[in-house]
Amino acid sequence: AIYFATRVEGRFQVARHTLATGVTVQLTRTLGGEAAESVDGKTVYFEHGTAGIWQVPVEGGKESAVPGLESV
């Protein structure tokens, strides 16, 4: 999969493009920038503006700050 930032309604969000299926899915709803998948493939970590590093399940869902990395 490829993770990338895309502008949605004037704000950057994280999206995932699955190469095998050609399907692109928006993962974040609040704000998102650079992103990377966890080693176990279950979580996407992403830059959340000035709020630090956040996480979201790889299939999408609830976004939350990574404890200890709330602001960088």
PDB file with one MODEL, atoms N, CA, C and O in Angstrom:
MODEL        1
ATOM      1  N   ALA A   1       0.841  -1.189   0.000  1.00  0.00           N
ATOM      2  CA  ALA A   1       0.000   0.000   0.000  1.00  0.00           C
ATOM      3  C   ALA A   1       0.880   1.245   0.000  1.00  0.00           C
ATOM      4  O   ALA A   1       2.013   1.232   0.481  1.00  0.00           O
ATOM      5  N   ILE A   2       0.335   2.300  -0.544  1.00  0.00           N
ATOM      6  CA  ILE A   2       0.998   3.600  -0.557  1.00  0.00           C
ATOM      7  C   ILE A   2       0.150   4.552   0.278  1.00  0.00           C
ATOM      8  O   ILE A   2      -1.060   4.648   0.072  1.00  0.00           O
ATOM      9  N   TYR A   3       0.779   5.257   1.221  1.00  0.00           N
ATOM     10  CA  TYR A   3       0.098   6.247   2.045  1.00  0.00           C
ATOM     11  C   TYR A   3       0.526   7.625   1.583  1.00  0.00           C
ATOM     12  O   TYR A   3       1.706   7.857   1.317  1.00  0.00           O
ATOM     13  N   PHE A   4      -0.428   8.543   1.486  1.00  0.00           N
ATOM     14  CA  PHE A   4      -0.092   9.875   1.002  1.00  0.00           C
ATOM     15  C   PHE A   4      -1.062  10.902   1.571  1.00  0.00           C
ATOM     16  O   PHE A   4      -2.159  10.562   2.015  1.00  0.00           O
ATOM     17  N   ALA A   5      -0.641  12.159   1.550  1.00  0.00           N
ATOM     18  CA  ALA A   5      -1.503  13.257   1.978  1.00  0.00           C
ATOM     19  C   ALA A   5      -2.244  13.778   0.755  1.00  0.00           C
ATOM     20  O   ALA A   5      -1.664  13.944  -0.317  1.00  0.00           O
ATOM     21  N   THR A   6      -3.523  14.030   0.933  1.00  0.00           N
ATOM     22  CA  THR A   6      -4.357  14.566  -0.128  1.00  0.00           C
ATOM     23  C   THR A   6      -5.226  15.678   0.442  1.00  0.00           C
ATOM     24  O   THR A   6      -5.646  15.610   1.598  1.00  0.00           O
ATOM     25  N   ARG A   7      -5.490  16.672  -0.341  1.00  0.00           N
ATOM     26  CA  ARG A   7      -6.301  17.803   0.142  1.00  0.00           C
ATOM     27  C   ARG A   7      -7.785  17.467  -0.046  1.00  0.00           C
ATOM     28  O   ARG A   7      -8.241  17.178  -1.152  1.00  0.00           O
ATOM     29  N   VAL A   8      -8.523  17.514   1.072  1.00  0.00           N
ATOM     30  CA  VAL A   8      -9.963  17.256   1.071  1.00  0.00           C
ATOM     31  C   VAL A   8     -10.633  18.443   1.752  1.00  0.00           C
ATOM     32  O   VAL A   8     -10.359  18.729   2.917  1.00  0.00           O
ATOM     33  N   GLU A   9     -11.500  19.126   1.037  1.00  0.00           N
ATOM     34  CA  GLU A   9     -12.207  20.287   1.566  1.00  0.00           C
ATOM     35  C   GLU A   9     -11.250  21.291   2.224  1.00  0.00           C
ATOM     36  O   GLU A   9     -11.548  21.842   3.283  1.00  0.00           O
ATOM     37  N   GLY A  10     -10.101  21.518   1.582  1.00  0.00           N
ATOM     38  CA  GLY A  10      -9.149  22.521   2.036  1.00  0.00           C
ATOM     39  C   GLY A  10      -8.177  22.085   3.115  1.00  0.00           C
ATOM     40  O   GLY A  10      -7.341  22.883   3.539  1.00  0.00           O
ATOM     41  N   ARG A  11      -8.259  20.842   3.573  1.00  0.00           N
ATOM     42  CA  ARG A  11      -7.349  20.350   4.615  1.00  0.00           C
ATOM     43  C   ARG A  11      -6.671  19.075   4.133  1.00  0.00           C
ATOM     44  O   ARG A  11      -7.258  18.285   3.394  1.00  0.00           O
ATOM     45  N   PHE A  12      -5.424  18.887   4.562  1.00  0.00           N
ATOM     46  CA  PHE A  12      -4.726  17.663   4.196  1.00  0.00           C
ATOM     47  C   PHE A  12      -5.219  16.496   5.043  1.00  0.00           C
ATOM     48  O   PHE A  12      -5.429  16.632   6.248  1.00  0.00           O
ATOM     49  N   GLN A  13      -5.401  15.352   4.395  1.00  0.00           N
ATOM     50  CA  GLN A  13      -5.813  14.114   5.035  1.00  0.00           C
ATOM     51  C   GLN A  13      -4.907  12.992   4.542  1.00  0.00           C
ATOM     52  O   GLN A  13      -4.271  13.113   3.495  1.00  0.00           O
ATOM     53  N   VAL A  14      -4.852  11.904   5.298  1.00  0.00           N
ATOM     54  CA  VAL A  14      -4.068  10.736   4.897  1.00  0.00           C
ATOM     55  C   VAL A  14      -4.974   9.768   4.143  1.00  0.00           C
ATOM     56  O   VAL A  14      -6.093   9.486   4.572  1.00  0.00           O
ATOM     57  N   ALA A  15      -4.481   9.269   3.028  1.00  0.00           N
ATOM     58  CA  ALA A  15      -5.194   8.269   2.245  1.00  0.00           C
ATOM     59  C   ALA A  15      -4.278   7.076   1.988  1.00  0.00           C
ATOM     60  O   ALA A  15      -3.054   7.200   2.028  1.00  0.00           O
ATOM     61  N   ARG A  16      -4.883   5.924   1.725  1.00  0.00           N
ATOM     62  CA  ARG A  16      -4.138   4.699   1.405  1.00  0.00           C
ATOM     63  C   ARG A  16      -4.582   4.215   0.030  1.00  0.00           C
ATOM     64  O   ARG A  16      -5.777   4.107  -0.245  1.00  0.00           O
ATOM     65  N   HIS A  17      -3.617   3.928  -0.825  1.00  0.00           N
ATOM     66  CA  HIS A  17      -3.901   3.346  -2.131  1.00  0.00           C
ATOM     67  C   HIS A  17      -3.355   1.919  -2.122  1.00  0.00           C
ATOM     68  O   HIS A  17      -2.157   1.703  -1.945  1.00  0.00           O
ATOM     69  N   THR A  18      -4.244   0.956  -2.313  1.00  0.00           N
ATOM     70  CA  THR A  18      -3.839  -0.453  -2.340  1.00  0.00           C
ATOM     71  C   THR A  18      -3.511  -0.837  -3.775  1.00  0.00           C
ATOM     72  O   THR A  18      -4.370  -0.797  -4.656  1.00  0.00           O
ATOM     73  N   LEU A  19      -2.268  -1.207  -3.992  1.00  0.00           N
ATOM     74  CA  LEU A  19      -1.807  -1.515  -5.352  1.00  0.00           C
ATOM     75  C   LEU A  19      -2.518  -2.713  -5.956  1.00  0.00           C
ATOM     76  O   LEU A  19      -2.845  -2.702  -7.143  1.00  0.00           O
ATOM     77  N   ALA A  20      -2.763  -3.742  -5.162  1.00  0.00           N
ATOM     78  CA  ALA A  20      -3.373  -4.969  -5.685  1.00  0.00           C
ATOM     79  C   ALA A  20      -4.791  -4.745  -6.207  1.00  0.00           C
ATOM     80  O   ALA A  20      -5.207  -5.387  -7.172  1.00  0.00           O
ATOM     81  N   THR A  21      -5.531  -3.839  -5.573  1.00  0.00           N
ATOM     82  CA  THR A  21      -6.925  -3.630  -5.962  1.00  0.00           C
ATOM     83  C   THR A  21      -7.159  -2.327  -6.716  1.00  0.00           C
ATOM     84  O   THR A  21      -8.170  -2.175  -7.400  1.00  0.00           O
ATOM     85  N   GLY A  22      -6.218  -1.381  -6.590  1.00  0.00           N
ATOM     86  CA  GLY A  22      -6.385  -0.079  -7.211  1.00  0.00           C
ATOM     87  C   GLY A  22      -7.330   0.831  -6.446  1.00  0.00           C
ATOM     88  O   GLY A  22      -7.717   1.885  -6.952  1.00  0.00           O
ATOM     89  N   VAL A  23      -7.711   0.439  -5.223  1.00  0.00           N
ATOM     90  CA  VAL A  23      -8.666   1.194  -4.415  1.00  0.00           C
ATOM     91  C   VAL A  23      -7.931   2.197  -3.521  1.00  0.00           C
ATOM     92  O   VAL A  23      -6.927   1.868  -2.890  1.00  0.00           O
ATOM     93  N   THR A  24      -8.456   3.436  -3.482  1.00  0.00           N
ATOM     94  CA  THR A  24      -7.927   4.474  -2.603  1.00  0.00           C
ATOM     95  C   THR A  24      -8.976   4.789  -1.542  1.00  0.00           C
ATOM     96  O   THR A  24     -10.152   4.971  -1.855  1.00  0.00           O
ATOM     97  N   VAL A  25      -8.536   4.851  -0.268  1.00  0.00           N
ATOM     98  CA  VAL A  25      -9.431   5.090   0.860  1.00  0.00           C
ATOM     99  C   VAL A  25      -8.870   6.223   1.712  1.00  0.00           C
ATOM    100  O   VAL A  25      -7.683   6.223   2.037  1.00  0.00           O
ATOM    101  N   GLN A  26      -9.709   7.186   2.076  1.00  0.00           N
ATOM    102  CA  GLN A  26      -9.314   8.250   3.002  1.00  0.00           C
ATOM    103  C   GLN A  26      -9.317   7.669   4.406  1.00  0.00           C
ATOM    104  O   GLN A  26     -10.320   7.097   4.833  1.00  0.00           O
ATOM    105  N   LEU A  27      -8.187   7.807   5.147  1.00  0.00           N
ATOM    106  CA  LEU A  27      -8.086   7.235   6.484  1.00  0.00           C
ATOM    107  C   LEU A  27      -8.362   8.234   7.597  1.00  0.00           C
ATOM    108  O   LEU A  27      -8.937   7.873   8.624  1.00  0.00           O
ATOM    109  N   THR A  28      -7.960   9.487   7.407  1.00  0.00           N
ATOM    110  CA  THR A  28      -8.143  10.475   8.465  1.00  0.00           C
ATOM    111  C   THR A  28      -9.293  11.408   8.121  1.00  0.00           C
ATOM    112  O   THR A  28      -9.653  11.573   6.955  1.00  0.00           O
ATOM    113  N   ARG A  29      -9.858  12.010   9.153  1.00  0.00           N
ATOM    114  CA  ARG A  29     -10.965  12.948   8.978  1.00  0.00           C
ATOM    115  C   ARG A  29     -10.658  14.311   9.594  1.00  0.00           C
ATOM    116  O   ARG A  29     -11.295  15.305   9.244  1.00  0.00           O
ATOM    117  N   THR A  30      -9.679  14.366  10.517  1.00  0.00           N
ATOM    118  CA  THR A  30      -9.388  15.631  11.196  1.00  0.00           C
ATOM    119  C   THR A  30      -8.281  16.409  10.500  1.00  0.00           C
ATOM    120  O   THR A  30      -8.452  17.584  10.176  1.00  0.00           O
ATOM    121  N   LEU A  31      -7.157  15.761  10.273  1.00  0.00           N
ATOM    122  CA  LEU A  31      -6.000  16.392   9.635  1.00  0.00           C
ATOM    123  C   LEU A  31      -4.920  15.333   9.516  1.00  0.00           C
ATOM    124  O   LEU A  31      -4.809  14.480  10.397  1.00  0.00           O
ATOM    125  N   GLY A  32      -4.131  15.358   8.470  1.00  0.00           N
ATOM    126  CA  GLY A  32      -3.068  14.367   8.346  1.00  0.00           C
ATOM    127  C   GLY A  32      -2.039  14.765   7.324  1.00  0.00           C
ATOM    128  O   GLY A  32      -2.358  15.390   6.312  1.00  0.00           O
ATOM    129  N   GLY A  33      -0.798  14.400   7.591  1.00  0.00           N
ATOM    130  CA  GLY A  33       0.305  14.708   6.690  1.00  0.00           C
ATOM    131  C   GLY A  33       1.081  13.447   6.369  1.00  0.00           C
ATOM    132  O   GLY A  33       0.504  12.432   5.980  1.00  0.00           O
ATOM    133  N   GLU A  34       2.394  13.517   6.534  1.00  0.00           N
ATOM    134  CA  GLU A  34       3.234  12.362   6.247  1.00  0.00           C
ATOM    135  C   GLU A  34       2.776  11.170   7.071  1.00  0.00           C
ATOM    136  O   GLU A  34       2.400  11.320   8.234  1.00  0.00           O
ATOM    137  N   ALA A  35       2.807   9.979   6.466  1.00  0.00           N
ATOM    138  CA  ALA A  35       2.289   8.788   7.136  1.00  0.00           C
ATOM    139  C   ALA A  35       3.160   7.578   6.850  1.00  0.00           C
ATOM    140  O   ALA A  35       3.831   7.502   5.821  1.00  0.00           O
ATOM    141  N   ALA A  36       3.136   6.623   7.791  1.00  0.00           N
ATOM    142  CA  ALA A  36       3.870   5.368   7.632  1.00  0.00           C
ATOM    143  C   ALA A  36       3.117   4.255   8.354  1.00  0.00           C
ATOM    144  O   ALA A  36       2.543   4.470   9.421  1.00  0.00           O
ATOM    145  N   GLU A  37       3.128   3.073   7.764  1.00  0.00           N
ATOM    146  CA  GLU A  37       2.468   1.914   8.361  1.00  0.00           C
ATOM    147  C   GLU A  37       3.376   1.278   9.405  1.00  0.00           C
ATOM    148  O   GLU A  37       4.596   1.255   9.241  1.00  0.00           O
ATOM    149  N   SER A  38       2.782   0.761  10.477  1.00  0.00           N
ATOM    150  CA  SER A  38       3.544   0.069  11.516  1.00  0.00           C
ATOM    151  C   SER A  38       4.108  -1.241  10.967  1.00  0.00           C
ATOM    152  O   SER A  38       3.647  -1.742   9.941  1.00  0.00           O
ATOM    153  N   VAL A  39       5.093  -1.781  11.648  1.00  0.00           N
ATOM    154  CA  VAL A  39       5.735  -3.021  11.218  1.00  0.00           C
ATOM    155  C   VAL A  39       4.735  -4.177  11.178  1.00  0.00           C
ATOM    156  O   VAL A  39       4.821  -5.036  10.300  1.00  0.00           O
ATOM    157  N   ASP A  40       3.786  -4.208  12.123  1.00  0.00           N
ATOM    158  CA  ASP A  40       2.811  -5.295  12.148  1.00  0.00           C
ATOM    159  C   ASP A  40       1.653  -5.088  11.166  1.00  0.00           C
ATOM    160  O   ASP A  40       0.791  -5.956  11.034  1.00  0.00           O
ATOM    161  N   GLY A  41       1.633  -3.938  10.475  1.00  0.00           N
ATOM    162  CA  GLY A  41       0.621  -3.679   9.462  1.00  0.00           C
ATOM    163  C   GLY A  41      -0.760  -3.342   9.989  1.00  0.00           C
ATOM    164  O   GLY A  41      -1.726  -3.364   9.226  1.00  0.00           O
ATOM    165  N   LYS A  42      -0.887  -3.026  11.292  1.00  0.00           N
ATOM    166  CA  LYS A  42      -2.196  -2.762  11.886  1.00  0.00           C
ATOM    167  C   LYS A  42      -2.502  -1.281  12.082  1.00  0.00           C
ATOM    168  O   LYS A  42      -3.665  -0.898  12.214  1.00  0.00           O
ATOM    169  N   THR A  43      -1.471  -0.454  12.100  1.00  0.00           N
ATOM    170  CA  THR A  43      -1.630   0.956  12.448  1.00  0.00           C
ATOM    171  C   THR A  43      -0.901   1.834  11.448  1.00  0.00           C
ATOM    172  O   THR A  43       0.148   1.462  10.923  1.00  0.00           O
ATOM    173  N   VAL A  44      -1.473   3.008  11.191  1.00  0.00           N
ATOM    174  CA  VAL A  44      -0.796   4.030  10.395  1.00  0.00           C
ATOM    175  C   VAL A  44      -0.494   5.192  11.332  1.00  0.00           C
ATOM    176  O   VAL A  44      -1.391   5.727  11.984  1.00  0.00           O
ATOM    177  N   TYR A  45       0.772   5.575  11.391  1.00  0.00           N
ATOM    178  CA  TYR A  45       1.193   6.732  12.179  1.00  0.00           C
ATOM    179  C   TYR A  45       1.314   7.908  11.227  1.00  0.00           C
ATOM    180  O   TYR A  45       1.810   7.765  10.110  1.00  0.00           O
ATOM    181  N   PHE A  46       0.857   9.075  11.674  1.00  0.00           N
ATOM    182  CA  PHE A  46       0.887  10.217  10.781  1.00  0.00           C
ATOM    183  C   PHE A  46       1.117  11.512  11.537  1.00  0.00           C
ATOM    184  O   PHE A  46       0.816  11.624  12.725  1.00  0.00           O
ATOM    185  N   GLU A  47       1.656  12.483  10.823  1.00  0.00           N
ATOM    186  CA  GLU A  47       1.897  13.825  11.343  1.00  0.00           C
ATOM    187  C   GLU A  47       0.556  14.547  11.352  1.00  0.00           C
ATOM    188  O   GLU A  47      -0.163  14.557  10.354  1.00  0.00           O
ATOM    189  N   HIS A  48       0.229  15.152  12.493  1.00  0.00           N
ATOM    190  CA  HIS A  48      -1.074  15.810  12.678  1.00  0.00           C
ATOM    191  C   HIS A  48      -0.843  17.296  12.946  1.00  0.00           C
ATOM    192  O   HIS A  48      -1.118  17.788  14.040  1.00  0.00           O
ATOM    193  N   GLY A  49      -0.338  18.001  11.940  1.00  0.00           N
ATOM    194  CA  GLY A  49      -0.062  19.436  12.094  1.00  0.00           C
ATOM    195  C   GLY A  49       0.878  19.692  13.258  1.00  0.00           C
ATOM    196  O   GLY A  49       1.882  18.997  13.412  1.00  0.00           O
ATOM    197  N   THR A  50       0.562  20.681  14.074  1.00  0.00           N
ATOM    198  CA  THR A  50       1.406  20.992  15.230  1.00  0.00           C
ATOM    199  C   THR A  50       1.030  20.154  16.447  1.00  0.00           C
ATOM    200  O   THR A  50       1.602  20.346  17.520  1.00  0.00           O
ATOM    201  N   ALA A  51       0.072  19.220  16.302  1.00  0.00           N
ATOM    202  CA  ALA A  51      -0.388  18.387  17.420  1.00  0.00           C
ATOM    203  C   ALA A  51       0.460  17.139  17.608  1.00  0.00           C
ATOM    204  O   ALA A  51       0.160  16.335  18.491  1.00  0.00           O
ATOM    205  N   GLY A  52       1.510  16.943  16.810  1.00  0.00           N
ATOM    206  CA  GLY A  52       2.407  15.811  16.991  1.00  0.00           C
ATOM    207  C   GLY A  52       2.091  14.632  16.102  1.00  0.00           C
ATOM    208  O   GLY A  52       1.552  14.784  15.006  1.00  0.00           O
ATOM    209  N   ILE A  53       2.437  13.443  16.596  1.00  0.00           N
ATOM    210  CA  ILE A  53       2.254  12.204  15.851  1.00  0.00           C
ATOM    211  C   ILE A  53       0.988  11.518  16.352  1.00  0.00           C
ATOM    212  O   ILE A  53       0.802  11.327  17.554  1.00  0.00           O
ATOM    213  N   TRP A  54       0.130  11.155  15.418  1.00  0.00           N
ATOM    214  CA  TRP A  54      -1.127  10.488  15.735  1.00  0.00           C
ATOM    215  C   TRP A  54      -1.157   9.122  15.070  1.00  0.00           C
ATOM    216  O   TRP A  54      -0.269   8.783  14.287  1.00  0.00           O
ATOM    217  N   GLN A  55      -2.179   8.344  15.384  1.00  0.00           N
ATOM    218  CA  GLN A  55      -2.324   7.004  14.823  1.00  0.00           C
ATOM    219  C   GLN A  55      -3.775   6.741  14.452  1.00  0.00           C
ATOM    220  O   GLN A  55      -4.698   7.333  15.012  1.00  0.00           O
ATOM    221  N   VAL A  56      -3.953   5.839  13.494  1.00  0.00           N
ATOM    222  CA  VAL A  56      -5.278   5.409  13.058  1.00  0.00           C
ATOM    223  C   VAL A  56      -5.131   3.956  12.599  1.00  0.00           C
ATOM    224  O   VAL A  56      -4.095   3.601  12.036  1.00  0.00           O
ATOM    225  N   PRO A  57      -6.140   3.107  12.826  1.00  0.00           N
ATOM    226  CA  PRO A  57      -6.060   1.741  12.300  1.00  0.00           C
ATOM    227  C   PRO A  57      -5.872   1.763  10.780  1.00  0.00           C
ATOM    228  O   PRO A  57      -6.366   2.668  10.108  1.00  0.00           O
ATOM    229  N   VAL A  58      -5.177   0.791  10.249  1.00  0.00           N
ATOM    230  CA  VAL A  58      -4.869   0.750   8.820  1.00  0.00           C
ATOM    231  C   VAL A  58      -6.138   0.722   7.959  1.00  0.00           C
ATOM    232  O   VAL A  58      -6.106   1.162   6.810  1.00  0.00           O
ATOM    233  N   GLU A  59      -7.246   0.216   8.493  1.00  0.00           N
ATOM    234  CA  GLU A  59      -8.500   0.203   7.742  1.00  0.00           C
ATOM    235  C   GLU A  59      -9.319   1.473   7.951  1.00  0.00           C
ATOM    236  O   GLU A  59     -10.409   1.607   7.396  1.00  0.00           O
ATOM    237  N   GLY A  60      -8.793   2.413   8.758  1.00  0.00           N
ATOM    238  CA  GLY A  60      -9.499   3.648   9.074  1.00  0.00           C
ATOM    239  C   GLY A  60     -10.209   3.503  10.406  1.00  0.00           C
ATOM    240  O   GLY A  60     -10.277   2.405  10.958  1.00  0.00           O
ATOM    241  N   GLY A  61     -10.737   4.598  10.925  1.00  0.00           N
ATOM    242  CA  GLY A  61     -11.438   4.546  12.205  1.00  0.00           C
ATOM    243  C   GLY A  61     -11.013   5.691  13.104  1.00  0.00           C
ATOM    244  O   GLY A  61     -10.684   6.778  12.629  1.00  0.00           O
ATOM    245  N   LYS A  62     -11.022   5.441  14.412  1.00  0.00           N
ATOM    246  CA  LYS A  62     -10.727   6.476  15.393  1.00  0.00           C
ATOM    247  C   LYS A  62      -9.261   6.894  15.335  1.00  0.00           C
ATOM    248  O   LYS A  62      -8.358   6.060  15.402  1.00  0.00           O
ATOM    249  N   GLU A  63      -9.045   8.190  15.211  1.00  0.00           N
ATOM    250  CA  GLU A  63      -7.701   8.762  15.229  1.00  0.00           C
ATOM    251  C   GLU A  63      -7.374   9.176  16.653  1.00  0.00           C
ATOM    252  O   GLU A  63      -8.241   9.668  17.374  1.00  0.00           O
ATOM    253  N   SER A  64      -6.118   8.978  17.064  1.00  0.00           N
ATOM    254  CA  SER A  64      -5.727   9.386  18.410  1.00  0.00           C
ATOM    255  C   SER A  64      -4.245   9.741  18.443  1.00  0.00           C
ATOM    256  O   SER A  64      -3.449   9.255  17.639  1.00  0.00           O
ATOM    257  N   ALA A  65      -3.897  10.607  19.404  1.00  0.00           N
ATOM    258  CA  ALA A  65      -2.506  11.007  19.589  1.00  0.00           C
ATOM    259  C   ALA A  65      -1.707   9.820  20.119  1.00  0.00           C
ATOM    260  O   ALA A  65      -2.230   9.018  20.892  1.00  0.00           O
ATOM    261  N   VAL A  66      -0.451   9.704  19.713  1.00  0.00           N
ATOM    262  CA  VAL A  66       0.441   8.686  20.248  1.00  0.00           C
ATOM    263  C   VAL A  66       0.976   9.215  21.570  1.00  0.00           C
ATOM    264  O   VAL A  66       1.621  10.263  21.583  1.00  0.00           O
ATOM    265  N   PRO A  67       0.733   8.526  22.685  1.00  0.00           N
ATOM    266  CA  PRO A  67       1.195   9.018  23.987  1.00  0.00           C
ATOM    267  C   PRO A  67       2.695   9.327  23.977  1.00  0.00           C
ATOM    268  O   PRO A  67       3.507   8.518  23.528  1.00  0.00           O
ATOM    269  N   GLY A  68       3.041  10.508  24.479  1.00  0.00           N
ATOM    270  CA  GLY A  68       4.428  10.949  24.523  1.00  0.00           C
ATOM    271  C   GLY A  68       4.880  11.679  23.270  1.00  0.00           C
ATOM    272  O   GLY A  68       5.945  12.298  23.264  1.00  0.00           O
ATOM    273  N   LEU A  69       4.082  11.614  22.203  1.00  0.00           N
ATOM    274  CA  LEU A  69       4.439  12.284  20.951  1.00  0.00           C
ATOM    275  C   LEU A  69       3.352  13.262  20.535  1.00  0.00           C
ATOM    276  O   LEU A  69       3.210  13.575  19.353  1.00  0.00           O
ATOM    277  N   GLU A  70       2.572  13.752  21.522  1.00  0.00           N
ATOM    278  CA  GLU A  70       1.441  14.631  21.220  1.00  0.00           C
ATOM    279  C   GLU A  70       1.837  15.894  20.490  1.00  0.00           C
ATOM    280  O   GLU A  70       1.087  16.365  19.634  1.00  0.00           O
ATOM    281  N   SER A  71       2.983  16.453  20.798  1.00  0.00           N
ATOM    282  CA  SER A  71       3.430  17.627  20.028  1.00  0.00           C
ATOM    283  C   SER A  71       4.923  17.528  19.843  1.00  0.00           C
ATOM    284  O   SER A  71       5.663  17.108  20.733  1.00  0.00           O
ATOM    285  N   VAL A  72       5.341  17.925  18.665  1.00  0.00           N
ATOM    286  CA  VAL A  72       6.765  17.816  18.313  1.00  0.00           C
ATOM    287  C   VAL A  72       7.377  19.188  18.151  1.00  0.00           C
ATOM    288  O   VAL A  72       8.567  19.303  17.855  1.00  0.00           O
TER     289      VAL A  72
ENDMDL
END
